[in-house]
Amino acid sequence: MSDDNFIDLFRQEGQEIIKLANTISNNDVLKLVEKIKNCKGNILLTGCGTSAMDAKKATHTLNVIGVRSFYLNPSDAVHGSLGVVDSQDLVIFISKGGSTKELTSFIENIKKKNAYIITITESPQSVLAKAANMIVKVKVDQEIDEFNMLATTSSLAVISLFDVVACILMKKKNFNKKNFLANHPSGDVGERLNKEVS
């Protein structure tokens, strides 16, 4: 692969995210923001494989802006961790295909607890989508690997969704630099905030 081809891969991934901005439902994104903002309990995100990494990134981003969020490990969920879920919680399933067995195995248990379920998927007809109270469709046309199978662009798309959600929530919550510093006092971000807030 030539250097030019490497650059093209960056361009392809960026173009897919631009296309997502034109295809994702504005209403769904705003509804997701409101559901997270108004949640009286905890925000629990879950997923398997690369979707687990996306869920963990989204959890961290929400925590930084003061939204109480946790990653729910699917294998631990069915071995007792479902005990953390109650009717005031929001449970977000992230699954590209929407039928991952490790996730579908306990979605009925979540429903019995009357938690509000949101599924982030590219497949609105999937098992997880049909079981959810709300669906946000996140679909890209092309992964950037040669087989169109490696979760590359699709993973970035989910992370981008939660980045956008977090930025909207920051404005709605009047989240300021002082709040930011309280949650992120270390690293380069903490140093910069210390200088700007003091």
N, C-alpha and C positions, 0 to 999 in steps of 0.2 A: 504494500500500500504506500503510495507516495505521500509527501507532506501535504499536497493539495487535497488529497482524499481525506486526510485527518481533519483539515479545516472544514471540509464539506460536511463531515459528521456533526461538528459543532453547529453549523448552519442548519442542518436538517432538524436537529433537536430543537433549536430555537424556533424554527418555522412551525413545528408541531405545537409548541406552546402558544404561539400567536394564533394558530387556527383554533386552538381550544378556547381562547378568549372570545372567539366569534361563534362557537357552537355550544358552549356550556350554557345552561339555563340561568339567566340573571335572577329569576324568581327563586330558583332552588338555592342559589348561593346566598341570597339575602335571607331566605327562610332558615338556612343552616346557621347563619350568623345569629338570628333571633333565638333559635332553639338553644344555642350555646350560651348566649347572653342571659337568657331567662331561666336557665336550668337551676333548680333549687338544690340539687344533689351534686354528685360527681359526674364528670365527663370521663367515660371509659372507652378507650380505643383498642381495637383488636384486629389482628391480621396474621397471616402466615407467610413465611419466606420473605420476599422483598416487600410485600405489603406490611409485614411486621415492622420492617425498618421504616417504612413510611409512617406507620402508626406511632412509632417511637419518636420520630422527628416531629410529627404534629403535636404529640403530647408535650414535648419539650418546648416547642414554640408557644403553645397555649400557657404553659406554666410561667414562662418568662413574662408574659403580659398579665399575670395574676389570675388566670383561669385554672381552677383546680382540676387537673386532668391526670389520668393514670393509664398506663398500658396494661391491658388484661391479656395475659399469656393464655392461649387456647388450651394447651395441655394442662396447665395448672387450674384453669377454670373448671374443668370437669372433675377435678380432684380436690374440691373444697373452696377454690377462690371465688366461685359464684356467690359465696356468702357475703361478699362486699356489695353486691348489687341490690338495690331496692327500687321502689316505685318512683322515687324522685330523680333517679339517675337517667342519664342519656348515654346509650351504648352505641358506638359507631363501629360498624363492621367495614373493613377495607378489603376488597377482594376483586381483582381484575375480572375474573370469570364469574364470580358470584356463587360458585357451587363447591368451594373447597370443603372437603369432608370434616376437617378439624374444626371448622367454623359452623357448618350446618348441624354438627352433632349437638350443639348446645343453644342454638338460637331459640328453640321452643322453651328451654328453661328460663331464658331471659324474658320471653313473652309472659310466662307464668308469674314472673315477679313484677309485671306491669311497668317495666322500664320502657322508655321511649327508644325505639330502634331506628337508626339511620344506616343505610347501606350505601357505600361509595363504590361504584362498579361501572364497568362499561356495558354490562348486560342487564337491562331492566326486567328481563324474563327469567332471570336466574332464581335459584332457591332462596338465597339471602335477600334478594330484592323483593320477591313476593311476600316474604315474611316480615318485611320492614314496615314501619309507619311512614317512612319517608325515604326516597331514593334521590341520590345526586349522581347523575350519569357523567362519568369522566372517561372520555374515549379519545384515543389518538389513532391516526390512520396507519402509522408506521413506527415500529421500533427501529433503532438505528443499526442493529446488528444484521448481518447478511442473511440470517434465517428468519428475521422478523419474529423472534421468540424471546430473546433476552429482555427482561423487564428494565428497560432503559428510559425511553421517553415516557412510557406510561407511569413509571414510578415518579419521574420528575413532575408529571402533570398533577398527580395527587398531592405531592409536596407543595406545588405552586398553589393549588386550591386552598390549602390550609395557611399558606403564607398570606394570601389575599384575605382570607377570613380573619386572620390575626390583625392585619393592618386596619380592617374595617372596625373590628372590636376595639382596638386602641382608641380610635376616634370616638366611638359610641360611649366608651367607659371614661373618657377624658383622661386616659392614661398618660401621665407626664414623665419627664426625665427623672423626677424625684422618685416616682413609683418604680421606674425602670432600674434606678440605682439600688433600691431596696431589694430587688429580686436578682440583680446581676452586679454585685459589688466587685467582682474580680475580673482579671483578664484585661485585654485592651479596651473592651467596652466599658468595664468598670472604671478604668483610669480616665477615659474620656469623659464619662458622666460625672465623675468626681470633680474634674476641672470645670465643667459647665454648670453643675448644680451649686457648687460652693461659691 
